[in-house]
Amino acid sequence: MFHNIPNERPQTPLLDQVNDPHQLRLLNPAQLTELAEQLRAYLLYSVGQSGGHFGAGLGVIELTIALHYLLNTPDDHLIWDVGHQCYPHKILTERREEMPKIRQSDGPSPFPKREESQYDDFGVGHSSTSISAALGMAIADKLRGNQRRTVAVIGDGAMTAGMAFEALNHAGHTHTNLLVILNDNDMSISHNEGGLATYLAKNIKNRTDGDTTAALFEALDFEYTGPVDGHNLETLVPILKETLNKPGPQFLHLITKKGKGFKPAEDDPVGYHAITKIEPIHQPKAAKKRFSNIFGHWICEMAQQDPALTAITPAMREGSDLTTFSQQYPQRYFDVAIAEQHALTLAAGMACQQIKPVVAIYSTFLQRAYDQLVHDISIQKLDILLAIDRAGLVGEDGATHAGCFDISMLRCLPEALIMTPSDADELRNMLYTGYQYDGLAAVRYPRASVEQAATGTMVALEIGKSRRLSQGNRVALLNFGPLLDSARKVAQKHNYSLVDMRFVKPLDHHVIQELASTHDLIVTIEEHSIIGGAGSAVSEHLHQNNIRTPLLSLGIPDQWISHASRQQQLTQCGLDEEGIERAIQNAL
């Protein structure tokens, strides 16, 4: 049992012999337990150097070893759900020495990524896709006459999503050689919520032979094996070998512990889901407030004013900063587990009965519920506020988690209200404005800190009204969202006009037309895809009104932005001060 994260690279002589799974298979079974201890020690060290996902990887050390020991990877298929637990897999598949740089621009991705390694069969980042992807591969092999084995590893948290059961429902009737491994640790990022989590936990506590849970999965035409201790290699390896050799759809139920082998993570699996890198000891600095913290404070304040307010989140309580709300208003807080589609339609149902739902959701996860947004909310003109966190570039989590498309998705919905705050006070006022709005309202804010905490009383903004910050010459900068400081510096340096637009929909058409008539160039600045974003909205307005003033739209280009720090990503996209200045000079 480890109690501290080592600052120095630990001695791992056995692990050092294993650069890939072929070398792993040269070991005898008696060496695997020692390998697991060394792998766990190296994982602790490497994540301490880089920061990143932590507890989930510690919980699958033994499983990862057993799978690569028995499978013929990369020829056989191994699919990891979400990917939070993939660090041990990466260490064993030719990337051990790169792991201290994981999540950095010159290091590995924090999630499985097909272009990174032949051992990463399927790129992930979002939850509950593994069974569908694995089934597709198994069917393809069957059609081509290949005899590969296919394994999907899914956590009990990811099993709460409907997509997982859609895949199970289909797989049972295909007669393909597919093994689904349920990594049951009673956790996702937070503690699991809902009936399935309760069912599994109750049956683990009360059963000895697994018959009760077997009935659930055997009803879907899977052969069930379990429950099995996922940390005991002496029993895990032979059972896994036997299961892999059985024909048809198989379901192996493992019991594991998130954070296994590291005492602080075992005691606090939520807090140790991910960690920041271990820094040298220095004078502690006060933690900066984030946009999400401003939201968390606002929703508690708003709930005190309005008993009709409810909060809904798809398994993102801590990330969305709803912990305090969940404690103060437990009857009005709904964590629906990893079920974004359900979250949106649940909100729609509440809104039908004069309850005011606030759905706190990451931009990247909102994509998963777009039909519900259109069909269940927008068409019915229901009164719902979307608090869209992680809008824009998200840094080290990379392209799978970036929130680049929410404006495009929302802007085409009739009567939707879309706001882009630039600071803490603006966020509070826009949340308040959206809450008062009768219909679908969205406030998008980034994964970033705010320079100053919110002050003053909340006020409702005039819908579609921008705020003019400076009057200059030749160039007018129209800012949408959190890049205002960079835009302000460029405007001050060159005596440009600057307007904080606030609203993407409806636009402040009056100020656009006025600036277009008095300036040589209009520049839109947003942390969103250039295609379909706020700049596109301005372009459409200029075109529709036959206004020929040149327009330069700055935003995230038409490419996937890989993992790096958020500042590095902004620089790559030309959205830092120097990039904005350079683009304007080139356009003049």
Secondary structure, 3 states (H helix, E strand, C coil): CECCCCCCCCCCCCHHHCCCHHHHCCCCHHHHHHHHHHHHHHHHHHHHHHCEECHHHHHCHHHHHHHHHHCCCCCCEEEECCCCCCHHHHHHHHHHHHHHHCCCCCCCCCCCCCCCCCCCCCCCCCCCCHHHHHHHHHHHHHHHCCCCCEEEEEECCHHHCHHHHHHHHHHCCCCCCEEEEEEECCECCCECCCHHHHHHHHHHHHCCCCHHHHHHHHCCCCEEEEEEECCCHHHHHHHHHHHHCCCCCEEEEEECCCCCCEHHHHHCCCCCCEECCCCCCCCCCCCCCEHHHHHHHHHHHHHHHCCCEEEEECCCCCCCCCHHHHHHCHHHEEECCCCHHHHHHHHHHHHHCCCEEEEEEEHHHHHHHHHHHHHHHHCCCCCEEEEEECCECCHHHCCCCCECCHHHHHHCCCCCEEECCCCHHHHHHHHHHHHHCCCEEEEECCCCECCCCCCCCCCCCCCCCCEEEECCCCEEEEEECCCHHHHHHHHHHHCCEEEECCEEECCCHHHHHHHHHHCCEEEEEEEEECCCCHHHHHHHHHHHCCCCCCEEEEEECCCCCCCCCHHHHHHHCCCCHHHHHHHHHHHC
